[in-house]
Amino acid sequence: MRLFAAVVPPEEVIAHLDDFLDVRREVAAFRWTRPDQWHLTLSFASEAPERSLDEISDRLDRAASRRTPFALRLAGGGAFPNAAQARVLYVDVHAADPDDLAMPPALEELGHLARGARSAFAKAGAAVDGQRFRPHLTLGRLGHPEDVSNWVRLLDAYQGPAWTVDEIELVASHLGEGPRRTPRYESLETFVLG
């Protein structure tokens, strides 16, 4: 089964970004991700054995319990591998207030959370896909490389509302079962931080 662990922004954060990008619906070159599926992937396994699900859950619960809630915001953006030959357009993730000493350093905590999620998957027997963790929220994909510099400049003007990350989700991804043969996401479990 296809599984991922993720931070899912709250509805008001998603709505704010969706309103900002409203113009995007008129651009056909992208395969836009649906706002109801926006998330920050911490760990992904394209072929997790179903028998490992309970162990992944137990390990994710332990990993989440070791982390302290922290504040993030979505702001700016970019493209993979770069703006001139983009295959993916994304919005960046930042600490909500880097000077707030009452909260732990947000991006450091997010990195610890991602490492814990990757370790939970791997130790439970689910091979983790992907490379080094790069926090982002995918907005759209392109079928072939294209220059998206104008979109990156547009995203540079974006700064979303702050929110406190206090939980992560384990999600099953069912390919081709969503609208227009997109993946359908099924939240399996939520794990509270702290």
GUNUGU-811831 format. One record per atom (N, C-alpha, C): atom name; x, y, z. Coordinates in steps of 0.1 Angstrom, whole numbers. Each point is the difference from the previous one (the first is absolute). Example, Ala and Ser with C-alpha at 12.3 -4.5 7.8 and 13.67 -1.06 7.14 Angstrom:
at->N u->132 v->-57 w->78
at->CA u->-9 v->12 w->0
at->C u->9 v->12 w->0
at->N u->-4 v->11 w->-7
at->CA u->9 v->11 w->0
at->C u->-8 v->11 w->8
This chain:
at->N u->8 v->-12 w->0
at->CA u->-8 v->12 w->0
at->C u->9 v->12 w->0
at->N u->-5 v->11 w->-6
at->CA u->7 v->13 w->0
at->C u->-4 v->8 w->12
at->N u->10 v->4 w->8
at->CA u->-2 v->7 w->13
at->C u->9 v->12 w->0
at->N u->-5 v->11 w->7
at->CA u->8 v->11 w->4
at->C u->-4 v->5 w->13
at->N u->10 v->6 w->7
at->CA u->-2 v->8 w->12
at->C u->1 v->14 w->-3
at->N u->-9 v->9 w->5
at->CA u->0 v->14 w->-4
at->C u->-5 v->9 w->11
at->N u->4 v->12 w->-2
at->CA u->-6 v->12 w->7
at->C u->-11 v->5 w->-9
at->N u->-12 v->1 w->5
at->CA u->-11 v->5 w->-8
at->C u->-4 v->14 w->6
at->N u->2 v->11 w->-8
at->CA u->-4 v->13 w->5
at->C u->-15 v->1 w->2
at->N u->-4 v->9 w->10
at->CA u->-14 v->1 w->3
at->C u->-7 v->7 w->-12
at->N u->-14 v->-2 w->0
at->CA u->-8 v->5 w->-10
at->C u->2 v->15 w->-4
at->N u->2 v->8 w->11
at->CA u->1 v->15 w->-3
at->C u->13 v->3 w->-7
at->N u->11 v->-8 w->2
at->CA u->12 v->2 w->-7
at->C u->-1 v->-5 w->-14
at->N u->-7 v->-11 w->-3
at->CA u->-2 v->-5 w->-13
at->C u->-9 v->10 w->-8
at->N u->-10 v->5 w->6
at->CA u->-9 v->10 w->-6
at->C u->7 v->13 w->-4
at->N u->9 v->4 w->8
at->CA u->7 v->13 w->-2
at->C u->9 v->-2 w->-13
at->N u->7 v->-11 w->-1
at->CA u->9 v->-3 w->-11
at->C u->-9 v->-2 w->-13
at->N u->-11 v->-7 w->2
at->CA u->-8 v->-3 w->-12
at->C u->-6 v->13 w->-5
at->N u->-4 v->9 w->8
at->CA u->-5 v->14 w->-4
at->C u->11 v->7 w->-7
at->N u->13 v->0 w->5
at->CA u->11 v->7 w->-6
at->C u->2 v->-6 w->-14
at->N u->-1 v->-13 w->-2
at->CA u->3 v->-6 w->-13
at->C u->-12 v->-2 w->-9
at->N u->-11 v->7 w->3
at->CA u->-12 v->-1 w->-7
at->C u->2 v->1 w->-15
at->N u->9 v->8 w->-5
at->CA u->2 v->2 w->-14
at->C u->6 v->-13 w->-6
at->N u->5 v->-9 w->7
at->CA u->6 v->-12 w->-5
at->C u->-9 v->-9 w->-8
at->N u->-13 v->1 w->3
at->CA u->-10 v->-9 w->-6
at->C u->-1 v->3 w->-15
at->N u->5 v->11 w->-5
at->CA u->-1 v->3 w->-14
at->C u->13 v->-4 w->-8
at->N u->9 v->-6 w->7
at->CA u->13 v->-4 w->-7
at->C u->-1 v->-15 w->-1
at->N u->1 v->-5 w->-13
at->CA u->-2 v->-14 w->-2
at->C u->13 v->-8 w->0
at->N u->11 v->6 w->0
at->CA u->13 v->-7 w->-2
at->C u->2 v->-9 w->13
at->N u->-4 v->4 w->11
at->CA u->2 v->-7 w->13
at->C u->-11 v->-11 w->2
at->N u->5 v->-10 w->7
at->CA u->-10 v->-9 w->6
at->C u->0 v->4 w->15
at->N u->-10 v->8 w->3
at->CA u->0 v->6 w->13
at->C u->-4 v->-10 w->11
at->N u->6 v->0 w->11
at->CA u->-4 v->-8 w->11
at->C u->-12 v->6 w->6
at->N u->-9 v->-8 w->6
at->CA u->-12 v->5 w->6
at->C u->2 v->5 w->14
at->N u->-6 v->12 w->3
at->CA u->3 v->6 w->13
at->C u->-4 v->-10 w->12
at->N u->-10 v->-8 w->-2
at->CA u->-4 v->-9 w->11
at->C u->11 v->-11 w->2
at->N u->10 v->-1 w->-9
at->CA u->10 v->-10 w->1
at->C u->14 v->7 w->3
at->N u->0 v->13 w->3
at->CA u->13 v->6 w->3
at->C u->5 v->-4 w->13
at->N u->13 v->-3 w->0
at->CA u->7 v->-5 w->13
at->C u->15 v->2 w->-2
at->N u->7 v->-2 w->11
at->CA u->15 v->0 w->0
at->C u->4 v->-14 w->3
at->N u->5 v->-7 w->-10
at->CA u->4 v->-14 w->1
at->C u->13 v->-1 w->9
at->N u->-1 v->-8 w->10
at->CA u->11 v->-3 w->9
at->C u->7 v->-12 w->-4
at->N u->-7 v->-10 w->-5
at->CA u->5 v->-13 w->-4
at->C u->-10 v->-7 w->-9
at->N u->6 v->-7 w->-10
at->CA u->-9 v->-6 w->-10
at->C u->6 v->-14 w->-4
at->N u->-9 v->-10 w->0
at->CA u->3 v->-13 w->-4
at->C u->-9 v->-5 w->-11
at->N u->5 v->-2 w->-12
at->CA u->-9 v->-4 w->-11
at->C u->-5 v->-14 w->1
at->N u->8 v->-9 w->7
at->CA u->-4 v->-14 w->1
at->C u->2 v->-4 w->15
at->N u->-9 v->4 w->9
at->CA u->1 v->-4 w->14
at->C u->-8 v->-13 w->1
at->N u->6 v->-10 w->6
at->CA u->-8 v->-13 w->2
at->C u->-11 v->3 w->10
at->N u->-12 v->-5 w->-3
at->CA u->-11 v->2 w->8
at->C u->2 v->-5 w->14
at->N u->7 v->-11 w->2
at->CA u->3 v->-5 w->13
at->C u->8 v->9 w->9
at->N u->6 v->10 w->-6
at->CA u->9 v->9 w->8
at->C u->-8 v->12 w->5
at->N u->-13 v->1 w->-3
at->CA u->-8 v->12 w->3
at->C u->-1 v->3 w->15
at->N u->-2 v->-11 w->8
at->CA u->-1 v->2 w->15
at->C u->13 v->5 w->5
at->N u->11 v->-6 w->-4
at->CA u->13 v->4 w->5
at->C u->4 v->15 w->-5
at->N u->-4 v->3 w->-12
at->CA u->2 v->14 w->-5
at->C u->-7 v->10 w->9
at->N u->-13 v->-4 w->4
at->CA u->-8 v->9 w->8
at->C u->6 v->1 w->14
at->N u->5 v->-11 w->6
at->CA u->6 v->1 w->13
at->C u->13 v->8 w->0
at->N u->8 v->-2 w->-10
at->CA u->12 v->8 w->-1
at->C u->-2 v->15 w->-3
at->N u->-10 v->3 w->-8
at->CA u->-4 v->14 w->-3
at->C u->-5 v->7 w->13
at->N u->-8 v->-8 w->7
at->CA u->-5 v->6 w->13
at->C u->12 v->3 w->9
at->N u->10 v->-9 w->1
at->CA u->11 v->3 w->9
at->C u->8 v->12 w->-6
at->N u->2 v->0 w->-13
at->CA u->8 v->11 w->-6
at->C u->-7 v->14 w->3
at->N u->-13 v->0 w->-2
at->CA u->-8 v->13 w->2
at->C u->1 v->4 w->15
at->N u->-1 v->-10 w->9
at->CA u->-1 v->3 w->14
at->C u->14 v->7 w->5
at->N u->10 v->-3 w->-7
at->CA u->13 v->6 w->3
at->C u->2 v->14 w->-4
at->N u->-9 v->5 w->-9
at->CA u->2 v->14 w->-5
at->C u->-10 v->9 w->7
at->N u->4 v->13 w->0
at->CA u->-7 v->11 w->6
at->C u->-8 v->7 w->-11
at->N u->-12 v->5 w->2
at->CA u->-7 v->8 w->-10
at->C u->8 v->12 w->-4
at->N u->-2 v->4 w->-12
at->CA u->8 v->12 w->-6
at->C u->-9 v->7 w->-10
at->N u->4 v->12 w->-3
at->CA u->-8 v->9 w->-9
at->C u->7 v->1 w->-13
at->N u->-8 v->-1 w->-11
at->CA u->4 v->1 w->-14
at->C u->-9 v->10 w->-7
at->N u->5 v->4 w->-12
at->CA u->-8 v->7 w->-10
at->C u->4 v->-4 w->-14
at->N u->-9 v->1 w->-9
at->CA u->4 v->-2 w->-14
at->C u->3 v->14 w->-6
at->N u->11 v->1 w->-7
at->CA u->4 v->13 w->-6
at->C u->10 v->-3 w->-11
at->N u->-1 v->8 w->-10
at->CA u->10 v->-1 w->-11
at->C u->-3 v->-13 w->-8
at->N u->10 v->-3 w->-8
at->CA u->-2 v->-13 w->-8
at->C u->12 v->-2 w->-9
at->N u->-1 v->-10 w->-8
at->CA u->10 v->-4 w->-9
at->C u->-4 v->-11 w->-9
at->N u->10 v->-7 w->-6
at->CA u->-3 v->-10 w->-10
at->C u->11 v->-11 w->1
at->N u->-4 v->-12 w->-2
at->CA u->10 v->-11 w->-1
at->C u->1 v->-4 w->-15
at->N u->12 v->-2 w->-6
at->CA u->13 v->2 w->7
at->C u->4 v->14 w->0
at->N u->-6 v->9 w->-8
at->CA u->3 v->14 w->0
at->C u->-11 v->7 w->-8
at->N u->-1 v->14 w->1
at->CA u->-11 v->7 w->-6
at->C u->1 v->0 w->-15
at->N u->12 v->-1 w->-6
at->CA u->1 v->0 w->-15
at->C u->-4 v->-13 w->-6
at->N u->1 v->-11 w->7
at->CA u->-3 v->-13 w->-5
at->C u->-9 v->-8 w->10
at->N u->-10 v->6 w->4
at->CA u->-8 v->-5 w->11
at->C u->-9 v->-12 w->-4
at->N u->-1 v->-10 w->9
at->CA u->-9 v->-11 w->0
at->C u->-10 v->1 w->11
at->N u->3 v->7 w->11
at->CA u->-8 v->2 w->11
at->C u->0 v->14 w->5
at->N u->-11 v->6 w->3
at->CA u->-1 v->13 w->6
at->C u->-5 v->-2 w->14
at->N u->7 v->8 w->10
at->CA u->-4 v->-2 w->14
at->C u->0 v->13 w->7
at->N u->-6 v->0 w->12
at->CA u->1 v->11 w->9
at->C u->9 v->-4 w->12
at->N u->8 v->9 w->4
at->CA u->10 v->-2 w->11
at->C u->-6 v->-1 w->14
at->N u->7 v->-6 w->9
at->CA u->-3 v->0 w->14
at->C u->10 v->7 w->8
at->N u->-5 v->9 w->9
at->CA u->9 v->8 w->8
at->C u->-5 v->-1 w->15
at->N u->10 v->4 w->9
at->CA u->-4 v->1 w->14
at->C u->-10 v->12 w->1
at->N u->-10 v->-1 w->8
at->CA u->-10 v->11 w->1
at->C u->6 v->13 w->5
at->N u->8 v->-1 w->10
at->CA u->7 v->11 w->6
at->C u->13 v->-5 w->5
at->N u->11 v->2 w->-8
at->CA u->13 v->-5 w->4
at->C u->5 v->6 w->13
at->N u->-5 v->11 w->4
at->CA u->4 v->7 w->12
at->C u->-7 v->-4 w->13
at->N u->-11 v->-9 w->-2
at->CA u->-8 v->-4 w->12
at->C u->7 v->-10 w->8
at->N u->5 v->4 w->11
at->CA u->8 v->-10 w->9
at->C u->-9 v->-9 w->8
at->N u->-13 v->3 w->0
at->CA u->-9 v->-9 w->7
at->C u->-2 v->-13 w->-7
at->N u->2 v->-1 w->-13
at->CA u->-2 v->-12 w->-8
at->C u->14 v->-5 w->-4
at->N u->1 v->-14 w->-2
at->CA u->13 v->-5 w->-4
at->C u->2 v->4 w->-15
at->N u->13 v->0 w->-4
at->CA u->3 v->4 w->-14
at->C u->-8 v->-9 w->-10
at->N u->-9 v->6 w->-7
at->CA u->-10 v->-7 w->-7
at->C u->6 v->-9 w->-11
at->N u->8 v->5 w->-8
at->CA u->6 v->-8 w->-11
at->C u->8 v->-12 w->5
at->N u->7 v->3 w->11
at->CA u->8 v->-11 w->7
at->C u->-10 v->-11 w->5
at->N u->-11 v->4 w->6
at->CA u->-9 v->-10 w->5
at->C u->-7 v->-7 w->-12
at->N u->-3 v->7 w->-10
at->CA u->-6 v->-7 w->-12
at->C u->10 v->-10 w->-6
at->N u->13 v->4 w->0
at->CA u->10 v->-10 w->-5
at->C u->1 v->-12 w->9
at->N u->0 v->2 w->13
at->CA u->0 v->-11 w->9
at->C u->-13 v->-9 w->-2
at->N u->-11 v->6 w->-2
at->CA u->-12 v->-7 w->-2
at->C u->1 v->-9 w->-13
at->N u->5 v->6 w->-10
at->CA u->2 v->-7 w->-13
at->C u->9 v->-12 w->2
at->N u->11 v->2 w->7
at->CA u->10 v->-11 w->2
at->C u->-7 v->-11 w->9
at->N u->-8 v->4 w->9
at->CA u->-7 v->-10 w->8
at->C u->-10 v->-8 w->-8
at->N u->-7 v->7 w->-9
at->CA u->-10 v->-7 w->-8
at->C u->7 v->-9 w->-10
at->N u->11 v->4 w->-6
at->CA u->8 v->-8 w->-9
at->C u->5 v->-13 w->7
at->N u->5 v->2 w->12
at->CA u->5 v->-11 w->8
at->C u->-11 v->-9 w->4
at->N u->-12 v->5 w->3
at->CA u->-11 v->-9 w->4
at->C u->-4 v->-9 w->-12
at->N u->0 v->6 w->-12
at->CA u->-4 v->-8 w->-12
at->C u->11 v->-11 w->-2
at->N u->13 v->5 w->0
at->CA u->11 v->-10 w->-3
at->C u->1 v->-11 w->10
at->N u->-1 v->3 w->13
at->CA u->1 v->-10 w->10
at->C u->-12 v->-10 w->0
at->N u->-11 v->5 w->-6
at->CA u->-12 v->-9 w->-1
at->C u->0 v->-8 w->-13
at->N u->11 v->1 w->-8
at->CA u->1 v->-7 w->-12
at->C u->-6 v->6 w->-13
at->N u->-3 v->13 w->1
at->CA u->-5 v->7 w->-12
at->C u->12 v->9 w->-5
at->N u->4 v->-4 w->-12
at->CA u->11 v->8 w->-6
at->C u->-4 v->14 w->-3
at->N u->7 v->10 w->5
at->CA u->-3 v->14 w->-2
at->C u->5 v->5 w->-14
at->N u->-9 v->6 w->-7
at->CA u->3 v->6 w->-13
at->C u->5 v->14 w->2
at->N u->7 v->5 w->-10
at->CA u->5 v->14 w->1
at->C u->14 v->1 w->6
at->N u->4 v->13 w->0
at->CA u->14 v->2 w->5
at->C u->-1 v->9 w->12
at->N u->9 v->10 w->1
at->CA u->1 v->9 w->11
at->C u->-14 v->8 w->2
at->N u->-4 v->1 w->12
at->CA u->-13 v->8 w->3
at->C u->2 v->14 w->-4
at->N u->-10 v->5 w->-8
at->CA u->0 v->14 w->-4
at->C u->-14 v->5 w->2
at->N u->-3 v->7 w->11
at->CA u->-14 v->4 w->3
at->C u->-6 v->9 w->-10
at->N u->-12 v->-5 w->-6
at->CA u->-7 v->8 w->-10
at->C u->-14 v->-6 w->-1
at->N u->-9 v->8 w->-7
at->CA u->-13 v->-5 w->-3
at->C u->-2 v->1 w->-15
at->N u->-2 v->-12 w->-6
at->CA u->-1 v->-1 w->-15
at->C u->-13 v->7 w->-4
at->N u->1 v->9 w->-10
at->CA u->-11 v->7 w->-6
at->C u->-5 v->-6 w->-13
at->N u->10 v->-4 w->-8
at->CA u->-3 v->-5 w->-13
at->C u->12 v->-7 w->-7
at->N u->-3 v->-8 w->-10
at->CA u->10 v->-8 w->-7
at->C u->-1 v->3 w->-15
at->N u->11 v->-1 w->-7
at->CA u->0 v->2 w->-14
at->C u->3 v->-13 w->-7
at->N u->-6 v->-3 w->-12
at->CA u->3 v->-12 w->-7
at->C u->14 v->0 w->-6
at->N u->6 v->12 w->-3
at->CA u->13 v->2 w->-6
at->C u->6 v->12 w->6
at->N u->13 v->1 w->1
at->CA u->7 v->12 w->6
at->C u->-5 v->13 w->-7
at->N u->-2 v->10 w->8
at->CA u->-5 v->13 w->-5
at->C u->6 v->11 w->9
at->N u->1 v->12 w->-5
at->CA u->4 v->12 w->8
at->C u->-12 v->5 w->7
at->N u->2 v->0 w->14
at->CA u->-11 v->5 w->8
at->C u->4 v->12 w->9
at->N u->10 v->7 w->-5
at->CA u->5 v->12 w->7
at->C u->-10 v->10 w->4
at->N u->-10 v->2 w->-9
at->CA u->-11 v->9 w->4
at->C u->-8 v->-5 w->12
at->N u->-2 v->-13 w->1
at->CA u->-7 v->-6 w->11
at->C u->8 v->1 w->13
at->N u->13 v->-2 w->-1
at->CA u->8 v->1 w->12
at->C u->0 v->15 w->5
at->N u->1 v->9 w->-10
at->CA u->-1 v->15 w->4
at->C u->-13 v->3 w->7
at->N u->-11 v->-6 w->-5
at->CA u->-13 v->2 w->6
at->C u->0 v->-6 w->15
at->N u->5 v->-12 w->1
at->CA u->1 v->-6 w->13
at->C u->9 v->8 w->10
at->N u->10 v->7 w->-5
at->CA u->9 v->8 w->8
at->C u->-8 v->10 w->8
at->N u->-12 v->4 w->-5
at->CA u->-8 v->10 w->6
at->C u->-9 v->-6 w->11
at->N u->-1 v->-13 w->1
at->CA u->-9 v->-6 w->8
at->C u->5 v->-2 w->14
at->N u->-8 v->3 w->10
at->CA u->3 v->-3 w->14
at->C u->-13 v->-4 w->7
at->N u->-1 v->-13 w->4
at->CA u->-12 v->-5 w->5
at->C u->0 v->2 w->15
at->N u->-12 v->-3 w->6
at->CA u->-1 v->1 w->15
at->C u->8 v->-11 w->7
at->N u->4 v->3 w->12
at->CA u->7 v->-9 w->8
at->C u->-10 v->-11 w->6
at->N u->5 v->-11 w->3
at->CA u->-7 v->-10 w->8
at->C u->9 v->-9 w->8
at->N u->-5 v->-6 w->10
at->CA u->8 v->-9 w->9
at->C u->-2 v->-14 w->-5
at->N u->12 v->-6 w->-3
at->CA u->0 v->-15 w->-3
at->C u->0 v->-7 w->13
at->N u->-11 v->-8 w->3
at->CA u->-1 v->-7 w->12
at->C u->-4 v->-15 w->-3
at->N u->0 v->-4 w->-12
at->CA u->-3 v->-14 w->-4
at->C u->5 v->-3 w->-14
at->N u->1 v->-13 w->-2
at->CA u->3 v->-5 w->-14
at->C u->-10 v->-11 w->-3
at->N u->-1 v->-3 w->-13
at->CA u->-9 v->-10 w->-5
at->C u->7 v->-11 w->-7
at->N u->-5 v->-12 w->1
at->CA u->4 v->-11 w->-9
at->C u->-11 v->-1 w->-10
at->N u->4 v->0 w->-13
at->CA u->-10 v->1 w->-11
at->C u->3 v->-12 w->-10
at->N u->-11 v->-6 w->-5
at->CA u->1 v->-10 w->-10
at->C u->-3 v->7 w->-13
at->N u->8 v->-2 w->-11
at->CA u->-3 v->6 w->-13
at->C u->-4 v->-11 w->-9
at->N u->-12 v->2 w->-6
at->CA u->-6 v->-10 w->-9
at->C u->0 v->7 w->-14
at->N u->10 v->-5 w->-9
at->CA u->2 v->6 w->-13
at->C u->-12 v->-2 w->-9
at->N u->-3 v->11 w->-7
at->CA u->-11 v->0 w->-10
at->C u->-14 v->-1 w->5
at->N u->-2 v->1 w->13
at->CA u->-14 v->-2 w->6
at->C u->-6 v->14 w->3
at->N u->7 v->11 w->-2
at->CA u->-6 v->13 w->2
at->C u->-6 v->6 w->-13
at->N u->-5 v->12 w->1
at->CA u->-5 v->7 w->-12
at->C u->10 v->1 w->-11
at->N u->-4 v->-2 w->-12
at->CA u->9 v->0 w->-12
at->C u->12 v->-9 w->2
at->N u->-2 v->-11 w->6
at->CA u->10 v->-10 w->2
at->C u->12 v->4 w->9
at->N u->-2 v->10 w->8
at->CA u->10 v->4 w->10
at->C u->0 v->-10 w->11
at->N u->10 v->1 w->9
at->CA u->0 v->-9 w->12
at->C u->-11 v->4 w->9
at->N u->-5 v->-10 w->7
at->CA u->-10 v->3 w->11
at->C u->8 v->-2 w->13
at->N u->-1 v->9 w->9
at->CA u->8 v->-1 w->13
at->C u->-10 v->-4 w->11
at->N u->4 v->-9 w->8
at->CA u->-7 v->-6 w->11
at->C u->8 v->2 w->13
at->N u->-5 v->9 w->9
at->CA u->7 v->2 w->13
at->C u->-2 v->-12 w->8
at->N u->11 v->-7 w->4
at->CA u->-2 v->-12 w->8
at->C u->1 v->2 w->15
at->N u->9 v->10 w->4
at->CA u->2 v->2 w->14
at->C u->7 v->14 w->2
at->N u->-3 v->6 w->11
at->CA u->6 v->13 w->4
at->C u->8 v->-2 w->13
at->N u->12 v->6 w->0
at->CA u->9 v->-1 w->12
at->C u->3 v->13 w->5
at->N u->-2 v->2 w->13
at->CA u->2 v->13 w->7
at->C u->14 v->2 w->4
at->N u->5 v->12 w->-2
at->CA u->14 v->4 w->4
at->C u->0 v->3 w->15
at->N u->12 v->-4 w->6
at->CA u->2 v->4 w->14
at->C u->-5 v->-10 w->10
